[in-house]
Amino acid sequence: MAVENTTDLPEEELFEHYNFIASKGQEPLRVDKFLMNFIENATRNKIQLAAKEGHIWVNDNVVKQNYKVKAGDEVKVYFEHPPYELLLTPEDIPLDIVYEDESLLVVNKPAGMVVHPGHGNYSGTLINALLHHIKNLPVNSDERPGLVHRIDKDTSGLLVIAKTDQAMTHLAKQFFDKTSEREYVAMVWGNMKEDEGTIIGNIDRNPKNRLQMQVFPEGDKGKEAITHYKVLERLGYVTMVSCRLETGRTHQIRVHMKYIGHTIFNDERYGGDKILKGTTFTKYKQFVENAFKILPRQALHAKTLGFIHPVSGKMMRFDTELPPDMLYCVEKWKNYSKHSQ
């Protein structure tokens, strides 16, 4: 059995991050696979590395990655850095503030900035920056300061942040009731047949790849997800689209676009970093690879945001231009499209 011969507790500099009790119905399962089902955003490589470094404990014993968890086992994960709640350290990071008053602020998040600390991202996040800018932010239901909603690390665009408990409650209800307005602009692979349409399909985590979400069209799993799209411009092998969210699920636009066969350009997690449409000409391949370098992330921007102000009751709408990396990539595709016809 892959258990180290020790009953010593972790040294004081190690912090307990996770603690799980295997259910009564738990069939024997490797501990690395077991933890993949419980730790959000974890990769198997990182879990295996944690096991190799002696950071995974079962029933107060260090175990290796091939230890098989059984019913009733207590599984703990320790790391040398403190857990999330101890990572909320104010950091002097510049913020692109579009609007601010006593109740809320609207920020334009750059691509590459993680919204909140979590597995693998312990500093430099939007929350770290907000805590430096604002004292005593209210927390949401997940104990995350100020956050009403969030966007992915490599998605740029608008977010509203609550500065008071009243604003948090009021704004969170608008997002829950689907009365907020959110429009994204994306570049997707392929020439979309319809000028506009609606994608409906429940979204849940992909059982074969925990890092991905997946559409379950029969509604047997996941949560309801609705995306309305409209073609903005056709650029040959790619299309610019506007996506309006009726719901706000994890990776919703990215998953829905892949589901209808139009994966977002350079979306590595969902296969958009491959040449999915076009010709076999070497020059075309070189052009696309250069476009990937110009825009080294998924081509997705949270462009507009609308909500009712929690104090004044007025409808507020905000709009942003596409960031420079997306604009430059779009211009390249426009030129290519013109000269390839």
C-alpha positions in Angstrom: 0.0 0.0 0.0 1.4 3.4 -1.0 1.5 5.0 2.5 4.6 6.5 4.0 5.5 5.1 7.4 4.8 8.2 9.5 2.1 9.6 11.7 3.7 13.0 12.3 1.5 16.0 11.4 2.8 18.4 8.8 5.4 20.9 10.0 4.2 24.3 11.2 5.1 26.1 7.9 2.6 23.9 6.0 -1.0 25.2 5.7 -4.0 23.0 5.3 -5.8 23.9 2.1 -8.3 21.1 1.6 -10.0 18.5 3.8 -12.4 15.9 2.3 -14.1 12.9 3.8 -14.8 10.1 1.3 -18.5 9.2 1.3 -19.8 5.8 2.4 -20.4 4.8 -1.3 -16.9 5.7 -2.3 -15.3 2.9 -4.3 -11.5 2.5 -4.2 -10.1 5.4 -6.4 -6.5 6.7 -6.8 -6.1 9.8 -4.6 -5.0 12.0 -7.5 -8.2 11.1 -9.4 -10.2 11.6 -6.3 -8.9 15.1 -5.7 -9.4 16.0 -9.4 -13.1 15.7 -8.7 -13.1 18.0 -5.7 -10.5 20.7 -6.3 -11.6 23.4 -8.8 -9.0 24.4 -11.4 -6.5 21.8 -10.2 -4.5 19.7 -12.8 -3.5 16.2 -12.3 0.2 17.1 -12.7 0.0 19.6 -9.8 -1.8 17.0 -7.7 0.8 14.4 -8.5 3.6 16.9 -7.7 1.9 17.7 -4.4 1.9 13.9 -3.6 5.5 13.6 -4.6 6.4 16.5 -2.2 4.5 14.8 0.6 1.7 17.3 0.8 -1.2 14.8 0.5 -2.3 13.0 3.7 -4.9 10.4 4.2 -6.0 9.6 7.8 -2.9 11.6 9.0 -0.5 9.6 6.9 1.5 10.9 3.9 0.4 9.0 0.8 1.7 8.7 -2.7 -0.4 9.5 -5.8 -1.4 5.9 -6.4 -3.0 5.4 -2.9 -6.6 4.3 -3.3 -9.1 6.3 -1.4 -11.8 4.2 0.4 -15.1 5.0 2.1 -14.5 7.1 5.2 -11.0 8.2 4.4 -10.1 11.7 5.5 -8.0 13.3 2.7 -6.0 16.5 3.4 -3.8 18.7 1.2 -1.1 20.9 2.7 1.0 23.6 1.0 3.7 25.9 2.1 1.7 29.0 1.2 -1.4 30.0 3.1 -4.9 29.2 1.8 -7.2 31.6 0.0 -8.6 33.5 2.9 -5.1 34.4 4.1 -4.1 35.6 0.6 -6.3 38.7 0.5 -3.4 41.0 0.7 -3.8 44.6 -0.7 -1.4 45.1 -3.7 -0.7 48.4 -5.4 -1.7 47.4 -8.9 -3.0 50.0 -11.3 -6.8 49.7 -12.1 -8.5 51.0 -15.2 -11.6 52.5 -13.5 -14.4 53.4 -15.8 -16.7 54.7 -13.2 -16.8 54.9 -9.4 -19.1 56.3 -6.7 -19.8 55.5 -3.0 -21.7 52.3 -3.8 -19.8 50.7 -6.7 -17.1 50.9 -9.3 -16.8 49.6 -12.8 -13.4 48.4 -14.0 -12.0 47.4 -17.4 -10.0 44.3 -16.6 -7.0 43.6 -18.9 -6.4 40.2 -20.4 -4.0 38.1 -18.3 -5.3 39.4 -14.9 -6.9 36.8 -12.7 -10.0 38.1 -11.0 -9.5 36.4 -7.6 -6.8 34.4 -5.8 -7.0 30.7 -6.2 -5.2 27.5 -7.1 -1.9 28.6 -8.8 -2.7 32.3 -8.7 -1.9 33.8 -5.3 -1.1 37.4 -6.0 -1.5 40.1 -8.7 -5.3 39.5 -9.0 -8.0 42.0 -9.4 -9.1 41.5 -5.8 -5.6 42.2 -4.5 -5.7 45.5 -6.5 -9.2 46.3 -5.2 -8.2 45.8 -1.6 -5.5 48.4 -2.0 -7.9 50.8 -3.6 -10.9 50.3 -1.3 -11.1 49.4 2.4 -13.7 47.1 3.9 -15.1 45.6 0.7 -18.3 43.5 1.3 -18.0 39.8 0.6 -20.3 37.7 -1.7 -21.7 34.3 -1.0 -18.3 32.7 -1.8 -16.6 35.0 0.7 -14.9 36.9 -2.2 -14.6 40.7 -1.5 -16.5 43.0 -3.9 -17.2 40.4 -6.6 -20.7 40.5 -8.2 -19.6 38.5 -11.2 -16.3 37.5 -12.9 -14.7 36.9 -16.2 -11.9 34.6 -17.2 -8.2 35.4 -16.8 -7.6 35.8 -20.5 -10.9 37.6 -21.3 -10.7 41.4 -21.1 -13.5 43.8 -20.3 -16.0 45.2 -17.9 -16.8 44.2 -14.3 -18.9 45.9 -11.7 -17.6 45.8 -8.1 -19.8 46.3 -5.0 -18.4 48.7 -2.3 -21.3 48.2 0.2 -23.4 45.4 1.5 -26.5 47.0 0.0 -24.8 47.3 -3.4 -23.7 43.7 -3.2 -27.2 42.4 -2.4 -28.9 44.6 -5.0 -26.4 43.9 -7.9 -26.2 40.2 -7.1 -30.0 39.9 -7.4 -29.9 41.6 -10.8 -27.4 39.0 -12.1 -29.4 36.2 -10.5 -32.7 37.5 -12.0 -31.0 37.9 -15.4 -31.9 41.6 -15.6 -28.3 42.8 -15.9 -27.0 43.5 -19.5 -23.8 41.9 -20.7 -22.5 41.9 -24.2 -19.2 40.3 -25.3 -17.4 40.6 -28.6 -15.7 37.5 -29.9 -13.8 36.4 -33.0 -14.7 32.8 -33.8 -13.5 30.2 -36.3 -15.6 29.8 -39.4 -18.2 31.7 -41.4 -21.4 31.5 -39.4 -24.4 30.5 -41.5 -27.0 32.5 -39.6 -26.8 36.3 -39.0 -28.1 35.8 -35.5 -29.4 33.1 -33.2 -29.8 31.7 -29.7 -27.8 28.9 -28.2 -29.5 26.9 -25.4 -27.7 24.1 -23.6 -27.0 23.2 -20.0 -23.4 23.6 -19.0 -21.5 21.5 -16.5 -17.9 20.3 -16.0 -16.6 17.9 -18.6 -16.4 14.4 -16.9 -13.4 13.5 -19.0 -11.5 16.8 -18.6 -12.1 18.6 -15.4 -10.5 21.8 -16.8 -13.2 22.1 -19.4 -16.9 22.7 -19.3 -19.3 20.9 -21.6 -22.8 21.4 -23.1 -25.5 18.9 -22.1 -28.3 19.6 -24.6 -30.7 17.1 -23.1 -30.7 19.1 -19.8 -29.8 16.0 -17.8 -26.8 17.6 -16.2 -25.5 21.1 -15.4 -27.2 24.5 -15.2 -29.3 26.2 -17.8 -27.3 28.5 -20.1 -28.6 30.8 -22.8 -26.5 32.9 -25.2 -27.8 35.2 -27.9 -25.4 35.9 -30.7 -25.3 38.3 -33.7 -22.8 38.5 -36.6 -20.9 41.8 -36.6 -18.6 41.2 -39.5 -17.5 38.2 -41.7 -13.8 38.0 -42.3 -13.5 34.8 -44.5 -12.3 32.0 -42.2 -13.3 33.8 -39.0 -16.3 35.8 -37.9 -16.8 38.7 -35.5 -19.8 38.2 -33.3 -21.7 39.9 -30.5 -22.8 37.6 -27.7 -25.4 38.7 -25.2 -25.6 36.6 -22.0 -29.0 35.7 -20.5 -27.2 33.5 -18.0 -23.7 33.6 -16.6 -22.1 30.1 -16.5 -18.4 29.3 -16.3 -16.9 29.6 -19.8 -20.4 30.0 -21.2 -19.6 31.8 -24.5 -16.5 29.7 -25.0 -18.4 26.4 -24.5 -21.5 27.5 -26.4 -19.5 28.7 -29.4 -17.5 25.4 -29.6 -20.8 23.5 -29.3 -22.2 25.1 -32.5 -18.9 24.5 -34.3 -17.4 28.0 -34.0 -14.7 27.8 -31.3 -13.3 31.1 -30.2 -10.1 32.1 -32.0 -7.0 31.1 -30.1 -9.0 29.6 -27.2 -6.4 27.1 -26.1 -8.5 25.3 -23.6 -11.2 24.5 -26.2 -9.0 23.9 -29.2 -9.2 27.3 -30.8 -5.4 27.5 -30.9 -5.4 25.1 -33.8 -6.0 26.1 -37.5 -9.7 25.0 -37.6 -10.7 26.6 -40.9 -9.0 27.8 -44.0 -6.6 26.4 -46.6 -3.6 24.2 -46.6 -1.4 26.9 -48.2 1.8 27.5 -46.3 1.3 31.3 -46.4 -2.1 30.9 -44.8 -0.6 28.8 -42.0 2.1 31.4 -41.4 -0.6 34.2 -41.3 -2.7 32.3 -38.7 0.4 31.6 -36.6 1.3 35.3 -36.7 -2.2 36.2 -35.7 -1.9 33.8 -32.7 1.2 35.7 -31.7 -0.5 39.1 -32.1 -3.4 37.8 -29.9 -1.9 35.2 -27.5 -5.3 34.5 -25.8 -8.9 33.8 -26.6 -10.4 36.5 -28.7 -13.1 37.5 -26.2 -13.9 40.9 -24.7 -16.6 41.9 -22.2 -17.6 45.1 -24.2 -20.8 46.4 -22.6 -22.3 46.2 -19.1 -25.7 47.5 -17.9 -27.4 47.4 -14.5 -29.7 49.4 -12.3 -27.9 51.5 -9.8 -28.6 50.1 -6.3 -29.1 53.6 -4.7 -30.4 55.9 -7.5 -32.4 53.3 -9.3 -31.2 54.6 -12.6 -30.2 52.4 -15.5 -26.4 52.6 -16.0 -24.7 51.4 -19.2 -21.0 51.2 -19.9 -19.1 50.5 -23.1 -15.5 49.9 -24.0 -13.4 49.7 -27.1 -11.8 46.4 -28.1 -8.3 46.2 -26.5 -5.3 46.8 -28.8 -4.4 43.1 -29.2 -7.8 42.3 -30.5 -8.1 45.4 -32.7 -4.7 44.6 -34.3 -5.7 41.0 -34.9 -9.0 42.0 -36.4 -7.3 44.4 -38.7 -4.9 41.7 -39.9 -7.9 39.4 -40.7 -9.7 42.2 -42.5 -6.6 42.8 -44.8 -6.1 39.1 -45.3 -9.8 38.7 -46.2 -9.7 41.5 -48.8 -6.6 40.2 -50.5 -7.6 36.5 -50.5 -10.9 37.0 -52.3 
